[in-house]
Amino acid sequence: MEFHQRELERDSQFRISSAIKMFICSIVGIFSFFVSFEWRGKDSILIDHIVSFIRTEAPLLVTAYVLIMLVGGAIHPFLTKKWNKSTVNIVMSILKVGGMIAGILLIFNIAPAWLADESIGPYLLEKLVKPVGILIPIGSLFLALLVSYGLLEYIGVLAQPFMKPVFKTSGRSAVDAVASFVGSYSVGLLLTNRLYMEGRYTAKEAVIIGTGFSTVSVTFMVVIASTLDMMQHWNAFFWVSLVVTFLVTALTVRLYPIRSMKDEYYEGATPMPEKIVKKGRFKEAWRQAMEAVDQNPPMTKILWANLKDGFIMTMGVMPSILSVGLLGLVLATYTPIFDWLSYIFVPFTYVLQIPEPFLAAKALSLSLAEVFLPALVVTQAALVTKFIVAVVSISAILFFSAVIPLILSTEIPVTLRQIVTIWFVRVVLTLIIVTPIAFLLF
């Protein structure tokens, strides 16, 4: 009897400890990404303040770090022998080498005149590559607190009742959706692909999640907001982007091409439909959250694993965004290609009465190449235009420098033509939805 009492007391203490851990870690994670405060005359969120501090206090160290990441990212595909696994891998590996070379030329001030132009190479390096390179690993540490201690599991169970009717996906995809949005598209897509191959998602569900939720992470959003000098409007930008992205996804699943896709499981997989929670939803949500906390390894291991993943992701992203971003900026500056493409969106920007409609249309067309390019085009535009373009950049989700090649390298059954069609539909729908919101806010 006494032994049994001690066991009950130990279990009770264990549950209290898990609850405290979930509460503290979730609060710290939420504060890091969603609470703005003023420091050194700048109103922003914690991780942006940390990045600004590092860049201000250790510029030479940042430059050396960027150089290491660019070189590491360029040679990594060849060291792992993944560079020639597919046509997409070959193209991206070549682009990464190009990004590394451009970075070296810029860092050592030996770039040719067209690359050394302040609005091209140095602009990309200072406004994009350096902030992203520091933000991703720092953001990955705080994201670990946000997503690894039960909060997502809790949200996932509570989200079950509307995932199927709204997004036509299983309830378990709520966790995947939030993890993709808050965490990173790479982690989200890898998780989606694994669950599809395990028979937990159908082909249609995998496409919906891969093209509808796997947008850039919060850390990337901070860079876009900083580039557009919108950090004082950070919370409006984040929450409008989140709501609009999910709303657009709810609409795209009912339109071509997703509407006509088949609900078939991966060939050879054993279908594993989820168990729907009908009673005691809050109790079950809490149980799953506590289970997630209890099964966690020590915090030091979680933080180290996330930091390591952050550095690997940084190496993969930095040379890619420098090369594709550079290619996009050069094409946008010296050729009329994106001017021609922008005519697709000009009727929408004119009808919606967006300030500087042609510039906005050009920025929207650039979103297919790289998520940051639209922001670079409208840095001097009106606040309404900047806000609209920033939200479209996030909600469009699909771009050639990262997400599209990653989707094509998975088993998710979607073609390049379908992906580009989905991108166009998402841009138009986002534009229609966010424009009146932007005018109301500003």
RANOR-V234180 format. One record per backbone hydrogen bond with DSSP energy under -1.0 kcal/mol. CO is the residue of the C=O (numbers start at 1). NH is the residue of the N-H. Records with the same first field share a line. If there is no record, write none. Layout:
CO: NH  NH
//
This chain:
1: 5
2: 6
3: 7
4: 8
5: 9
6: 10
7: 11
8: 12
9: 13
10: 14
11: 15
12: 16
13: 17
14: 18
15: 19
16: 20
17: 21
18: 22
19: 23
20: 24
21: 25
22: 26
23: 27
24: 28
25: 29
26: 30
27: 31
28: 32
29: 33
30: 34
31: 35
32: 47
37: 44
39: 42
42: 39
44: 37
45: 49
46: 50
47: 51
48: 52
49: 53
50: 54
51: 55
52: 56
53: 57
54: 58
58: 62
59: 63
60: 64
61: 65
62: 66
63: 67
64: 68
65: 69
66: 70
67: 71
68: 72
69: 73
70: 74
71: 75
72: 76
75: 79
76: 80
77: 82  83
82: 85
86: 90
87: 91
88: 92
89: 93
90: 94
91: 95
92: 96
93: 97
94: 98
95: 99
96: 100
97: 101
98: 102
99: 103
100: 104
101: 105
102: 106
103: 107
104: 108
105: 110
106: 109
112: 116
115: 121
117: 120
120: 124
121: 125
122: 126
123: 127
124: 128  129
125: 130
128: 132
129: 133
130: 134
131: 135
132: 136
134: 138
135: 139
136: 140
137: 141
138: 142
139: 143
140: 144
142: 146
143: 147
144: 148
150: 154
151: 155
152: 156
153: 157
154: 158
155: 159
159: 162  163
162: 166
163: 167  169
164: 168
170: 173
171: 174
172: 176
173: 177
174: 178
175: 179
176: 180
177: 181
178: 182
179: 183
184: 188
185: 189
186: 190
187: 191
188: 192
189: 193
190: 194
191: 195
192: 196
193: 197
194: 198
195: 200  201
196: 199
199: 272
202: 206
203: 207
204: 208
205: 209
206: 210
207: 211
208: 212
209: 213
213: 215
217: 221
218: 222
219: 223
220: 224
221: 225
222: 226
223: 227
224: 228
225: 230
226: 229
230: 233
231: 234
233: 237
234: 238
235: 239
236: 240
237: 241
238: 242
239: 243
240: 244
241: 245
242: 246
243: 247
244: 248
245: 249
246: 250
247: 251
248: 252
249: 253
251: 254
252: 255
255: 259
258: 261
262: 264
264: 203
266: 269
280: 284
281: 285
282: 286
283: 287
284: 288
285: 289
286: 290
287: 291
288: 292
289: 293
290: 294
291: 295
293: 296
298: 302
299: 303
300: 304
301: 305
302: 306
303: 307
304: 308
305: 309
306: 310
307: 311
308: 312
309: 313
310: 314
311: 315
312: 316
313: 317
314: 318
317: 321
318: 322
319: 323
320: 324
321: 325
322: 326
323: 327
324: 328
325: 329
326: 330
327: 331
328: 332
329: 333
330: 334
331: 335
336: 340
337: 341
338: 342
340: 343
341: 344
342: 345  346
345: 349
346: 350
347: 351
348: 352
349: 354
350: 353
356: 360
357: 361
358: 362
359: 363
360: 364
361: 365
362: 366
365: 368
366: 369  370
368: 400
369: 401
372: 376
373: 377
374: 378
378: 381
382: 386
383: 387
384: 388
385: 389
386: 390
387: 391
388: 392
389: 393
390: 394
391: 395
392: 396
396: 398
399: 402  404
402: 406
403: 407
404: 408
405: 409
407: 410
412: 414
415: 419
416: 420
417: 421
418: 422
419: 423
420: 424
421: 425
422: 426
423: 427
424: 428
425: 429
426: 430
427: 431
428: 432
429: 433
430: 434
431: 435
434: 438
435: 439
436: 440
437: 441
438: 442
//
